[in-house]
Amino acid sequence: MDASRGRVRVAIDRLGAQIRSAGRAIAWQEAGGSGTRLPAEGLAGWPFGSAVYRARRRAAGLARSLARAAAAPLGDITSVAVNDSSLRVMVTRGNRVLHWSAADIPPGIVDDGSVVDAGRFARALRAVVTSLHEGSRMERHRAGVIVSGRNTIQGRFVLLDNGEEGMETAVRALAAERMSITTSEVQFDWDAQPLEPIEDADDQPPARPVEDEEDDGGEPFEVYALGIFRNVLESILRPVKRSGMTTVAVSPKALALAAAVAQESAMIVDIEPGTVSVVMVRDGLPEVVRDMRPADDLSDDQWSRALMAHIERTVEFHDMLNPQATVGPETPVFVTGREADANRVTTVLQQRRYNLAPLPAALNAPDGFPIGEMAANAGMAVLRGRKFWQKTLIPAVERPRLRFVPPAYEPRTLPIKPIAAGAAAAVLAVGIAAGYGQVSDIRGRSDDALATLSVLERRLDVHSNLFRQQVRDQAQVAAVRRDAEAVLSASEAIRDRDGGFSRTLDTIAGSVPPGVSLEQVDDDGLLVTVRATASTYDLLLDFTRILEGVNGIVDVRVNSIGATGPSRAQASAGEELYGLLPGLLSGDEEIPSPVPGSPVDPLADGPGAIPMLELELTR
């Protein structure tokens, strides 16, 4: 919402500035002078002075912008082949080569096909592209990026489509399993073709082994999957975008080379400084891609043996995967790379009697075009396709259109800037045609709109502040409410406890018989301790029996019985009564009579001795 409001405000500001400028130009011209503030070229021969002159220039610029946008699908493409030690750039229009250039880049900018120094790479790319021809500007080039084969992965497998899940989900799951990749880490695309049943094929090897596939009645498809590691692709596309170019296509180098040779089945040996790549092509697509990095200190004989061993291992691996389409003497072999390096490889292959073939003239190129060195760039042009008015130079090989441009680097489909410029020019033209009065009216409306927008922004700021204050107040209210609820809960607990104690105290006090005094009542929530005194022990025992019958008291237990302030002999008598207490409460025993000769009578009230009883009640 903020971004949309900002764009609207900028558009209104620009429109107001243009209207004010047009109004001033008209006013000065109507004044009759050749005002020094008007551009000289806009005074002669133009009605209303420089206003119409500027409108004409803006209309012409709009027309050119719309023409460029409309011609974008038919326009040029600049293929950029990224290698560790060189950049190869070629501009084509369909199958016609317009410009090309190759330049070495310092070490440390690209490592193993991944750009490690984006700033230096962008500067090197800008230098190569701007040197193609006079007036070459980066923003006018639509880039087709070619990524080296070391950073790509391909596979071909059979998928049974039973309709239970989408084909995209099934292909990605099977590709992750068969190709040992995580599709989220790979810019991934695929093509699926239904498999035709093979009749009378008892003496033929199977078209493609299906490993651990259960025939659940699904339709079989042969799936070709190709992916570029996303971190490598991002490392290249970021500096390409930073240089000012717009990326419209991405292709692995192996796929571009397969397109350049235009063969259903072939072997391509591509040599770069420090690297030799062997690409096995099947059905016009790279089937096997293997790279070799020979040591720098190898002799020519050692280098030749290492090259042939690498080629033979690649052929064996291809034949193992494709027993029905093995490499034979008729399989054409193409060599690509710089001319000196390619001649070195060609000499080695001729000694082994491989079927060497020249690269086809897939493009309409000037004399002296280094097709071997620019083979990957030529393949990118072939993949993009010829224009409808151009002739086909070689028979086309049908292959799927695979796209590897991430969404973040996709070119915008709508020409936003030309449309905005055209809308502004149209509004300006209508204002000028309507005359100075309408221009003033539009200017007033523009000022009103700006004032209204300013008012709305202030209101929005005020409401935003009020909203933030309200959110803070609500948070404070919620905190106070929580504290109040905690206080209320604690108060209710206290009241409940106090109320329970009051009821307990009332119950015990109401059960006290005459002659018994309550000395202490202690309630801890579960147990109630009662201490009482009386003139005789009989009254205390009656009090105990009464409490046993009170509703709500589960158990009555005597903690102690005796007398307050007794002598040692009276304490012994109290212990004797405590031992007789169960029988006394049940009525089976009676308080003993005074024992003749006893120093203390248990029933006698000695000096300062008051019968005392301590009970423990369970509610």
N, C-alpha and C positions, 0 to 999 in steps of 0.2 A: 504493500500500500504506500509506504514512504517513497519507494523507488518510482512508482507510477506518478505520484504527486510531484516528485522532483522533475520527471521528464515533462509533465504537463507545464510546469512553471517555466522550464527552460524554453519550451516551444512558444509559450506566450510572450516571454521576454524577447525572443528573437523576432517574433511577428511584430511586436510593438516597435522594436528598433527599426525594422524595415519600413513599417508604416510611417513612423516619424521621419525617417530619412526621405521617403518619397514625398511626404507632405512639404518638407522644407525645400526639396528640389522644385516642386511645382510652384510653391510660393515665390521662390527666387526667380523662376523663369517668367512667371506672370508679372513680376515687378519690372521687367523689361531690361534689366541689366545683364551683362555677361559676368555675373558674380564670380569673384576670385575663388570662392569656396566650391564651385562646380568643377568637375573634371573637364579638361579642355576637349577631350575626344567626345564627350557626350553632349556638347553644345550645338554642333553643326549638323543640321539636317534632321534632328530628332524632335518630334513633338514632345512637349512637356520636359525637355531637357534631359538630364542624366537619368531620370527615373526610368524612362522607357529604355534607355540604353542599358541600364543595369538589368532591367527585366529581360531584355533580349539575350544578354549574356547568360543570365541564370537559366532561361529556357533552353539555350543551346547546351549548357552544361548538363541540364536534366536529360535532354535528348541523348547525349553521349552516354550518360550513366545507364539509362534504360536500354540503350543499344548494347552496352557491355553486359548487362545482366541477362538480356535475351539471348546473346550470343555465347554465353558461358558454356552451355552444353556442346557447342560447336567449336569452341576456342582451342587455344594451344594448351599443351600440358608439358611441364618441365620435369623430366624424370631425374631423380637424384639417387645414384648408387653409392652407398656408404661402405667404405673399406677401411681397414686399419691404417693404411698409409696413403690413401688417395681418395679423391672425390671425382666422380664422373657425372657430368650434367649434360642433358640433351633436351632441346626444345623441339617438339613435333606438333604437327597439326594433322591428326588422323595418322595416315601412313606416310606422311611427307616430313622429312627431316629439315628443320629450319636452321638450327644452330647446335653446336656441341662444344664441349670443353672438358678437359681432364687436368687435374692439378694434384700434385703431391701435397700432403699435409704433414706437419711435424709430428713426431712420435709423442705419445702421451695425451692426444686429443681423443682418439678412438682406440679402444682396447677390446679385442675379441668381438668386434661388431657393435659394441655398446659405447655410446658417447660418455666420456668421463669428464670432459671439460666443455660444458655447454657454451660458455662465452666465446672461447676461441673457435669452437666449431661453427657457431653462428657467424662470426666474423669471416672465417675461411669460406663458408658457403656464400656469404654476401659478395665476397671478392670474386669468386668464380662466376656467379650468376650475372653480376653487373658487368663482367668482362665479355659476355657473350656477344653483345652488339651495342652500338651507341644508343644511349637513351634507355637502356634496360633498367627497369625499376622493380624492386623486390615484390611490392604489393600487387604487381600485375601478373605475377607468375603463380600458376596453379601446380602444386608439387605432387609428383607421384614418387613416393619414397620406396626404395628397394633395400630390404634387410638381408644381411648375409645369412647363408644356410646354416651356420653354426648355432644360430639362435632360433631355429624353426624345428618343428616336429610334425611328422605326417604318419598316417596309417590308413589301412584299408581293411575292412572287416564286414561280416555279414550280420544283418540285424533282422530278426523276425518281428514284424509289426502286427501285434494282435489287437491293436486298437484300445488297449486298456489304459495307456498313457500317451501323452503327446510324443510325436516323433523327436522333437527337439530335446525333451527330457531323456528319452531313451537313448538317443545318440550320445548325449553328453555323459550319461552314466556309463555306457559301454566304452566310450573313448577313454574315460578316466581309468577304467579297469584294464583295457587292452594296451593302451599307450603309456600307462603308468604316469599320468599327469593329473594335476588339479586344474580343472577347466577355468576356475576363477583366477588362476595365475597366468593364463594363456589367452591371447586374443585369438578366438577360435571361430572357424567356419567350416562348413561341411556340405556335401552333396550326396544324395541317395538316388540310386537307380534300381528299378525292379529287376530281379534276376529272372531270365528266361529259362524254362526247362530245357535240358539237353537230351535229345533223343538219340538212341543207338550209340550210346557213349560208353559201352562196356569196356572197350579197349582204350579209352582215354582217361587221363587223370582227372580228378574232380576240379571244377573251375575254381573253387576256393574252399579249403577245409573249414568246416564249421565246428569249432571246439566247444564241447560241453553244451551244445544248444539242444534243447528239447523241442520237438516238433509239436507245438501247441495249436497248429492250425493257422498260424499267422502267415502273412505274405512276406516272402524273403526279399530283402533289399541289400544291395552292395553299397556300402557307405565309404566315401573317401573323406577323411578329416585332415585338416591342415591348420596348424596354429603357430603363432609367434609369441615368444615369451614377453609378457606384458611389460616387465621392467626394462627390457632392452628397447622395446618399441617406444615406450614413454621417454626414454633417454634421448631418442632421435627426434621424435615429433616436437618435444618442447623447444629445442633450439631452432628447429625449422620454423616453427610459429614465431619464435622470438626474432628471427631474421626478417620477418615481414611476409613470408610466403603463406599461402593457404593450401593445406593438405587436402587433396581430393581423392587420392588412391594410395594404397599400401600393398606391396607384394613381397613375398619371400623371393630371394634371388634364384632359388632353384625353380620356382614356378615361372619366373620371368625368362630364364634360360630355356625351359621347356617350350615356352611360347615362341621364343626366337627361332628355334630349330624347326618348328612346325612339323613334327613327326609324331605318329602314334606310338612308336617304340624306338628308342634310341639310347645311346650312352653319351654323356657330355663330360668332358674333362676340362674343368675351369681352373686356371692357375693364376694365383695372386702372389705378391711378394710374401714368402714365408708360409704359404698355404696352397694345397692342391685339393680340390673338391671333385668328387666323382658323383654324378647325378644319373640315376637310371630312370628312364621315362617309360611309363606304360599308360596307354590310352590318353596320351597327351599331357599327363600329370606326373610330377616327380614321385616315384615309388620308393626309391632308396637314395639317401644322401649321406655320403661318408666323407670326412675331411682327414687330411694328413698334414702334419707339420714336420717336414724333414729338417734335420739338423743343418746348421749353416756350414759346418766344416766337412760335409760329405764331398767326395770326389764325384766326377761325372758318372763313373761306372756304378758307384754305390748309390748315387741319386737315382739312376735309371732302374737298378734292381729294386730299390724301395718303392718307386712309382709303380712298377709292374706288379709287385706283391700287393700293393694297396688296391690296384685295379682288379686283380684276380680275386682277392677276398670280397670286394664289393660285388663282383659278378656272381660269385658262389652264394653270397647271402641273398642276392636277388633271385637266383634260380631256385633256392630253397623255398622262398616265399611264393614264387610263381612257377611251379613245375610245368604248367600248361603254356607258359610264354617265356621260355629260357632264351638267353642271349646266344645267337648263332653267328655264323660268318657273315650273314647278310645284314646284321644289325648295324646301322650307320653309327659312326663315332665322330663327334664334333669336338673341336678344341677351341676354347675361348680364353681370352686374356690378352695381355700385351704381346705384340708381334714377336719380339725376341723370345719371350718365355714360351709362347705358343709353338714357335718353331722347334724349340728344344723338346717339348713334349711330342710334337708330331714326328720328329726323328726317331724317338724311342718307340712309338706305336707302329711306325712303318716297318721296323725290324721284326715286329711280332705279327705282321700281316693282318692288322685290324682293318676293317672297312672304313677308312677315313673318308669323310664327306665334307665338302665346303659348306659354309653357312649360307642358307638361302637368302636371297635379296627380298626380305619381307617388307622393306621400306623403300620409298622413293627418295634416295639419298644422292647428294652430289658426289662427283668423282673424288676419290681420296678419303672417303668416309671409312674410319677404322671399325669395321663391323665386328671383328673379333674382340677388340677392347671394349666396345660399347654394346656388346651382345645383351647384357642385362637391361640396359636402357631401351634397346630395340624391343626386347620382349615386353617391357612395360607398355610401349606404344602399341604393340600387337594386342595386348590384353585390353587396352582401352578401346580398340577397334577403329576402323577407318570411318571417314565421313561418308555420308550417303552419296555424295557427288564424286567420290574417288573410286578408281578401278581397283579390283582385287589383283594383287601382284602374284600371290602364291595361293594354292588351295588352302582353305581354312580348315583347321582342326577343331572340332567341336569340344568344348570344355566348359565346365560350370563357371559362372561368375562368382568368385569368392571375394568377400569384402572383409578388410581387416582394419579399417579406420575406426578408432574408438569414437563413441558419441561426442566426447568432449572436444574432438578435433574435426568433427564434421563441418563442412562449410554451410553457412546459412543459406537456406533455400529461397528466402524472400529478400529482395534488395531493399532493406529498410531505409538506408540513407537516400537512395534515389527517390523512393516514394515520399519520404518526408520533404526532400527538396522540391519535388514536383508539387506537393500539396501547398507548400509555402509560396511557390511561384504562382500557382493558380489563384490563391487567395489575394496575393499582391496584384495580379493582373485585374481581377474583378474590382478591387478597390480603386485602382487607377482609372478604369473605364467608367466607373460610377461617378467620378469627379471628386473635387476637393471636399464637397459637403459630405459625401459618403465616407471619404477617407477620415475626415474629422470625427464622424459618427463612430467609425470603427475604432479610431484611436481612443475616443471616450469609452467605448465598450471595453476596449483592452485595459484601459486604466481602471474601469470599474471591476473588471475581472481580477486584476491584480489586487485592487483594494479588498474585494471580496475574499480572494485567496488569502490575503494577509490576515483579514479578520478571522477566517476559518482556522488559519494556523494558530492565531492567538487563542481562539476558543479551544482548539485541540490541546494547546499547551496547558490552558487553565483546567480543562477537563482531565487531562492526564495527571496534573498535580493533585486535583481533587480525588481522582481515582486512587493514586498512590497513597494520599492521606487516608482515604477511606479504608484501603487495604491495611495500612498500619493501625488505624483505629479498630478495625475488626480483629486484628491480631491481638491488640491490647485487651479488647472486650473478651475475646476467647480466653486469654490468660487469666483475666479477673474472674471470669465465669468458672474456670477450672479451680482457681483458688477458693472461690466462694463455695463451690460444690464440695471441695475437700473439707472446708470449715464446717459446713452443714452436716456432712457425714460424720465428722468427729463429734459435733454437738449432739447429733442423734445417738451416737454410740454412748456418749457420756450420759445423756438423758436416760437412755435405756438402762445403762448400768445403775444410775442413781435411782431410777424407778424400781428396778429389781431389788436394790438394797432396801429401799423404803418399804416395799411390800414384805420383804423378808423380816425387817425389823418390826413391822406392825404385826406380822403373824406371830413372831416369837413373843413380843410384848403382850399380845392378847392371850397367850397361853400361860402366862406366869400366874400361878396360884397365889392367894394371899399368904404373906409371910416370907415370900421369896423375892429377892432383889437381884436385878440384872446388873452385873458389874461391867461386862464388856461383850460386845457383839462385833465380830470381825468377818467380813465377807470378801473373799478373793475371786468371786465369780463362780467357783465350783464348790468350794467347801465353806461352811459357816462355823466359826468357833464362838461358843457361848460360855461365858463364865458367870456363875450366879452364886449368891450366898443366901443362907437362911438361918433361922434360929435353931432348926433341928435338921438332921439328916433325912428324916421321913419326908419333910417338905421338898427337899431336893430330889428324892426318889420319885415323889408324885409328879414333880415338874418334868422329870425325864420320861415318865410314862405318858404324860399329856403330849409331849413333843413327838413321841413315837406314833401317836394317832393323828397327828396334824396332816391334812392333805397337802401334798407337794413336798414333803420331807420323806426321802427314800430310806435313809438309814440314820440312826442315832448311835454314836459311839462315845463312850466316856473316856476322856483322855486322863483325867485325874479326879480324885475325891479326897478331901482332907479338911483341914482347918487352917485359917489364916493365923499366922504367928504362933504356931504350936511349939511346944517343947519337943525334945527328941522323942520322948515317950509318946506324945500325942501324934507325932508323925508316924511312929510305928503302928499306932492304932489306926491311923488313916490308911496305911498300906494294908492292914488286915481287912478293913471295910472294902477296899478296892478288890481284894481277892474274893470277898463274898458278894460282890456287886451283881453278877449274873443271877444268882439265886435270889437276891433281894428284889430285883426288878421283876422276876417271874413269879414272885410270891412263894417260892419254895423255901426260902430262908428268911430269918428274922434277924433284926439287929441284936447282937448278943447283949446279954445282961452284964452288969459290972462284975468283974471277976474279983472275988475276995482276995485281998492282999495285993491287988494290982495297984501300981503307983498312980495310974491314970485311968479314969473312967472314959471309955470312948464316947459315951453319950453325954458326958458332963461338959458343961461349958466352962472350960478352965479360964484362967485369967487371960483376957485378950484373945481367946480362941473363938473363931466364928466358923461354923461349917461352910465349906466351899466346894463347888462342883464345876468342872470344866468339861464341856461337851463339844463334839465335832459332828456337825449335821451335813448330810449329803442331800442336795436337792434333786 
